[in-house]
């Protein structure tokens, strides 16, 4: 109602308007009261004093939280350890930056560690042999040239430390000779020709041959040996590198891909378990063999990738994998129980393969016939806990050499191959034993020949 209408309204109309406004205000007050009650209820629930609480909110603690406890002191710190300083640089203020007063004394408030590598030239040590004349017999006397433990050859100018570094960079670091040449020239101001580097590495290999022969003898006397092979080119011609290793020793030899390589490396007296893949060159070994399950399962997986819709293949693959998992988890202290379990697994595996041996339509027939041929060589690890079920150890042993092959492409001479196999056996053994190759190489060259 406008102001003009209010001015012209009668007394009864004004009284009716007032009552109408009072009713509206009353409804508003009731709504406000209801909203206030709901707000208090929500605050009560949020505070954890009533009701199940709002979803996603934790109820408030009814009492004050206990003060945080001090962190338990560890027996050993796991921070980055600092190296012992070889040089100290002190930073001090001579005058106060605020008032200019001269400052004296003081204490170490904080330290910062800075690690730096010096570009250090080589040490050139001149060995002088002084001649003296005997006053009695009038003869000139001079001390003999004795440089054993200092150089490999009395006619060589490179010390054992330099020779060890060159050989370690070549074999453990897989550096090309040109890269070693650049490093020595840039960092140590020592210029050596590639031919001299090749000669040095060859001398180390010749010196290390007795140690490598000892490695081979240890492997031949081991109860379990892993064997594997990979390609290696020599003078552009294809060939193969064979590795035979134990948990602590590794031996490499290059040749063809025939059974004589196995006989030559292991010797006629070897009587341990040979862990290998399904390559035929291992078949003639008359002793126990453990065929690699990783190779078999990988072939089964590849076959499933080719025939993804073959349900019979999928069921057979699952059955084989179940038997392998059961064999891996089996362990018993008694030899007789382990032998019985081995026979049981062989029978069950053969039962899973038998329906597909002669079926020309079964895609798994070839693998089933392989299992039948090598059935007695698949669960040897069940009867002998020292035998692993896979040949992964030999493949890991070859990995370092394979990377070296990718860098160099192989070797360029028969002598180069001999040097490479000798150093690969030596450094591979040190690697398995977690020994520092540079220190071990220096110790080998310093030992009596």
C-alpha positions, 0 to 999 in steps of 0.5 A, a space after each residue: 500500500 502506498 503512502 497516499 493510500 495509507 493517508 486516505 484509509 479508514 480506521 478499520 482498514 488500518 487496524 486490519 493491516 496492522 493485524 495482517 502484519 503481526 501475523 506475518 511477523 509471527 510466522 517469521 519468528 517461528 521460522 527463525 526459531 525452527 532454524 535456530 534449533 536445527 543449527 544448534 542440533 547440527 553444531 551439537 552433532 559436529 562437536 561429537 556430543 550427540 548423534 552419529 556425526 556428519 559423514 566424513 567428520 571425526 567426532 571431537 575428543 571429549 577431553 584434551 589431547 595428550 601432549 605429543 611425545 618425544 620421538 624415540 631415539 634411534 639406535 642408528 642414524 640414517 642421515 647421509 654420512 659425512 666424509 672425513 675432511 681432507 682440507 679445512 677452509 675457515 670463514 670468519 668476520 674481522 669486524 662487526 657488520 653492525 657497529 664496526 668493532 674488531 672481532 677476535 676469537 670465536 668458535 665453529 658455529 656451522 659447517 658445510 661439506 663440499 666434495 670436489 675432484 681435483 684434475 691431478 696430473 700423473 706422478 712421474 717417479 724417476 728411479 735412480 740407481 747410484 753407482 759407487 766404487 769400492 775403495 778396497 777392491 776398486 770395483 764399481 757397484 750398483 744396486 740391481 733393478 728391482 721393480 717387482 710390485 711397482 711395474 709388471 715388466 722392468 722395461 715398462 714405464 707404467 706403474 701398477 696403479 695406472 695399469 689397474 685403472 686402465 684394465 678396470 675402466 676397460 673391463 668393468 666400465 666397458 670403456 672403449 680404448 679411445 675413451 680411456 685415452 681421452 680420459 687419461 689425457 684430459 684428467 691426468 695429462 697422460 697421453 698413451 696411444 691406443 696400441 699401448 693401452 691394448 698391450 697393457 690390457 693384454 699383459 694383465 690378462 696374461 698375468 691373470 691366467 693362473 687365477 682364471 684357471 683356478 676359477 675354472 677348477 672351482 667351478 668344475 668341483 662345484 655341486 651345482 653349475 649354471 651354463 648358458 651361451 650367447 653370440 660373440 663375433 670375432 674378426 666379423 665371424 659369428 661364434 658363441 661365448 659360454 658361461 659357467 657359473 656358481 654363486 661366487 665364481 664365473 667362467 667364460 670361454 668362446 667357441 662353437 655351439 657344440 657339446 665339446 664346449 661343455 666338456 672342455 669347460 666342465 671337464 670329464 670329472 664334473 659330477 654336479 648338477 648342470 642347470 641349463 636350458 633345453 639346448 641339445 648340446 647339454 643333452 649328452 652330459 650323463 649327470 643330473 640336469 635341471 632344465 630351466 623353467 623360465 624358458 619353458 614358461 616363456 614358451 608357453 606364454 608365447 604360444 598363448 599369445 599366438 592362440 588366445 582363443 584356444 581354451 584347451 591350451 589355456 587350461 593346459 598352461 594353467 595346469 602346468 603353472 599350478 604344478 610349478 608353483 606347487 613345486 616351488 613352495 614345497 620344502 621338506 627336511 627329509 630327503 625321502 619325502 622330497 624324492 617322493 614329491 618329485 616323482 609325484 609332480 613328474 607323474 602329474 605333469 606327464 598326465 597333463 601332457 599325455 592327451 596332446 602328445 599324438 594329437 596333430 591338432 593340439 598346438 601344445 603338442 610340441 611343448 608336451 613332447 619336450 616335457 616328455 623328453 626332459 621329464 626327469 630333469 624338470 623337478 630336480 630342484 624339488 629333490 635337491 634344495 641347493 638346485 634352483 628351478 631356473 637358469 637366471 643366474 647364468 643369464 645374469 652372468 652374461 648380461 655384462 658381456 652382452 652390453 660390452 658386445 653391443 658397444 664393441 661389436 665383438 673382438 678383432 683377433 683371436 688374442 683379443 678374444 682370449 684377453 676378453 674372456 680372461 678378464 670377463 672371468 676374472 672381473 665377473 668373479 670379483 663382481 659376484 663376490 662383491 669385491 672392489 675390482 680396482 683394488 683386486 686388480 692392483 692386489 693381483 698385479 702386486 702379488 708374486 707371479 
